[in-house]
Amino acid sequence: MSRYFTEEHEWIDVEGEIATVGITDYAQEQLGDIVFVELPAEGTTFDKGDDAAVVESVKAASDVYAPISGEVVESNGALEDEPALVNSDAEEDGWFFKLRIADTSELEGLMNEAAYKKFVAAL
Amino acid sequence: MSGTQDATHFEDLPLDALPLDAWHRARGARMVGFAGYHMPIQYDGIMAEHSWTREHAGLFDVSHMGQLTFSGEGVDEALEHILPSDIKGLKPFRQRYSMLLDAEGGILDDLMVSRLGNEAFDGADIYMVVNGATKYDDIGWIIEHLPDAVVMNHMADQALLALQGPEAGDALAALIPETADLLFMQSGLFTWRGVQLWISRSGYTGEDGFEISIPADDVTLLADALCELPQVKPIGLGARDSLRLEAGLPLYGHDLSPAVSTIGADLGFAIQKRRREEGGFIGHARVMKELADGPGARRVGLKIEGRLPAREGATIHIGATQVGEVTSGGFAPSVGAPIAMGWVSLPHSAQGTALEIEVRGKRIAAVVAPMPFVPHRYRRKA
């Protein structure tokens, strides 16, 4: 399994043709207390860069973009009952949705963990 | 990710530093631009700070607000021209909520006004605290409408702290025992370590608490002394907003603006009977008309079904008809659910009216609810 990162502070785990997407620990830290996550329905298809989810903190609503193109095969139902899971475990149990990858070549421009750490350090 | 809605920003203007700027940063505050200043939005997190204030005592730096004094021959008459509230009947060391109205009765700002008793601030008669984001406009408006004999002074060298929460009384009494006698909306001059403090028992959270005016040079010492007490933690603007929303208190520039009126805003309590009858203040005609005919729309509280917050700008509907707009909204930590404040046309503004709010193309159910959402706990007469 490989993990990729975007400049929009999303992480993507790729296993075969399925990509699991979430926001990074840095992102949840910036957002603060998360009170609601609006997730896409199964079967929704996204082009890379489409609005895919909305994360609501106490203070503000923020869009989460589809980091790559694909079809939603599952959303994390646990976030409906416990949106704060994104704060406590952003990069594992706080995942947002799984996509069936439409075009694996879109992964090529993304960062690996070391590159993302460097990117965040420079912010 | 991108923020689609955010705290109020004064874009393109250089931000100024408040007297406690370094103090906030040293305590790990995340700073944002607000009302033209760098201000702390949060320290530990909005939810934790909100709960701390409801259970203990929170210290808020509100030094961005405008602190004004008035003195001179005819000061009461002059202020009764620009304020709709009873100033002549305002006793020494008493504070009152009021507002500036324009000629059409639209709200230019809301404010606190108190009579100093000629002890503080070089013997001035009246002390006023106005919103930070509007203070320079307010000053311009006031000067334009003030006779020459009345002198207004903007005390740019005064800082302002708010200490709020059920343990605020004990905390402040630990430093200044005499403050224990103050009741809600009373104020007085106190001395702490040789520094004169003008303190009122009031605030913007719905909790018991104080607002403390202190020279900017001394504010760091006081902020340190307060935060050394076990009851007190510094609280940012984020929790200030969620606390005041739960308390049903309007925020100028959001829930109040020149487009809306006092009566519609449910702030008629600020205009005492004599002022309504006698008039003689800017905006009086609108007040009287709306008292007689009712306002076109009212500021109401909204309880929201489910967990999705409805925020400022979301439209309010009944079926196909838009009947209003959300002016403040978010998750309410002490309620455990989203709440909102909004303006709804009069026929649909009664408590219990079922409404729908549109959030990102979806309709969520809401009902007009009484405010405050969390009961006020002011310290009134025993």
Interface residues (C-beta under 8 A of the other chain):
Chain A: E8 H9 E10 I23 A27 L31 G32 D33 V35 F36 E38 V54 V55 E56 S57 V58 K59 A60 A61 S62 D63 V64 Y65 E80 P83
Chain B: M1 S2 G3 T4 Q5 D6 A7 I41 Q42 G45 I46 M47 H50 G238 D241 S242 R307 L308 P309 R311 G330 F331 P333 P338 R360
